[in-house]
Amino acid sequence: QVQLVESGGRLVQAGGSLSLSCAASGRTLNSYAVGWYRQAPGKLREIVSITDWSGSDVYYTESVKGRFTISRNNAKNTVYLQMDSLKPEDTGKYYCADAPERNRLRVGVGDNWGEGTQVTVSS
């Protein structure tokens, strides 16, 4: 069974940057789509970004377009989320999940989920 582990979250000032990683163990991520989600206190989890298995077909929620970049290194079994120009509203716990098809991730259906990494953006 695959395990997904997120890392890279921390406290950062508004306007700063962070790079999150989602590392998989137990099986390859190579043929799986991977999504990043976030959940702020008192709010529902929301989709942030998705990449297909190749990294060539990506999706971003409107609020992060132009600021966040999703990428993957299949040789390292890892998916990344580069976050630039961070805003206080980006604060939340960030999770990654995988699924055979990206459309399932668009509706929040992932086969496996990590435990999340906390991102806090101060104003």
C-alpha positions in Angstrom: 0.0 0.0 0.0 1.3 3.4 -0.9 2.2 6.0 1.7 2.2 9.7 0.9 4.2 12.1 3.1 3.9 15.8 2.7 6.7 18.1 3.9 7.9 21.7 3.5 5.2 23.6 5.4 6.1 26.3 7.8 5.4 29.8 8.9 6.2 32.4 6.2 5.5 36.1 5.7 3.1 37.3 3.1 4.9 37.6 -0.3 7.2 34.8 0.5 7.7 31.4 -1.1 7.5 27.8 0.0 8.1 24.5 -1.8 6.0 21.6 -0.6 6.9 18.0 -1.4 4.7 14.9 -1.6 6.8 11.8 -1.4 5.4 8.3 -2.1 6.6 5.0 -0.8 5.2 1.5 -1.2 4.6 1.8 -4.9 5.4 4.1 -7.8 3.4 7.3 -8.5 4.4 7.2 -12.1 1.0 6.2 -13.6 -1.1 8.2 -11.1 -2.5 11.7 -11.0 -1.6 13.6 -7.9 -3.5 16.5 -6.3 -2.8 19.1 -3.7 -5.5 20.2 -1.4 -5.7 22.6 1.6 -8.0 23.0 4.5 -8.1 26.2 6.6 -9.5 26.1 10.2 -13.3 26.1 10.1 -13.4 25.6 6.3 -13.9 22.8 4.0 -11.0 21.1 2.2 -10.5 22.6 -1.2 -8.6 21.6 -4.3 -5.4 23.6 -5.0 -3.8 21.9 -8.0 -3.6 18.6 -9.9 -1.1 17.0 -12.2 -1.6 14.1 -14.4 0.8 11.2 -14.4 3.2 13.0 -16.9 3.1 16.5 -15.4 2.0 17.9 -18.7 -1.7 18.3 -17.9 -2.1 20.4 -14.8 -5.0 22.2 -13.1 -5.0 25.1 -10.7 -7.8 26.6 -8.7 -8.4 30.2 -9.7 -7.1 31.8 -6.5 -3.6 30.3 -7.0 -3.1 30.7 -10.7 0.1 32.5 -11.6 1.5 32.0 -8.1 1.6 28.2 -7.6 3.3 25.6 -9.8 2.9 21.9 -9.5 5.5 19.6 -10.8 6.7 16.0 -10.4 9.8 14.0 -10.6 8.7 10.4 -11.3 12.3 9.2 -10.8 12.1 10.4 -7.2 8.5 9.4 -6.8 7.7 12.9 -5.6 5.3 15.7 -6.5 6.0 19.3 -5.7 4.0 22.4 -5.1 6.0 25.6 -5.5 4.1 28.5 -3.9 5.1 32.0 -4.6 3.7 35.4 -3.6 2.0 33.8 -0.7 -1.0 35.5 0.9 -2.5 35.1 4.4 -5.5 33.3 2.8 -3.2 30.6 1.6 -2.9 29.5 5.2 -4.0 26.0 5.9 -3.0 22.4 6.1 -1.9 21.1 2.7 -2.5 17.5 1.7 -1.6 15.4 -1.3 -3.6 12.5 -2.7 -3.3 10.2 -5.7 -5.7 8.5 -8.0 -5.5 6.7 -11.3 -7.4 9.5 -13.0 -7.2 13.3 -12.5 -11.0 13.7 -12.8 -11.4 11.8 -9.6 -9.1 14.2 -7.9 -11.1 17.2 -9.2 -14.0 16.0 -7.1 -11.8 15.2 -4.1 -11.7 11.4 -4.5 -8.2 10.2 -3.9 -7.0 6.6 -3.4 -4.4 7.6 -0.8 -3.9 10.7 1.3 -1.0 12.0 3.3 -1.4 13.5 6.8 -0.7 17.0 5.6 1.8 19.8 6.3 0.9 23.1 7.8 1.4 26.3 5.9 0.9 29.6 7.8 1.3 32.9 6.1 1.5 35.9 8.3 0.4 39.4 7.2 
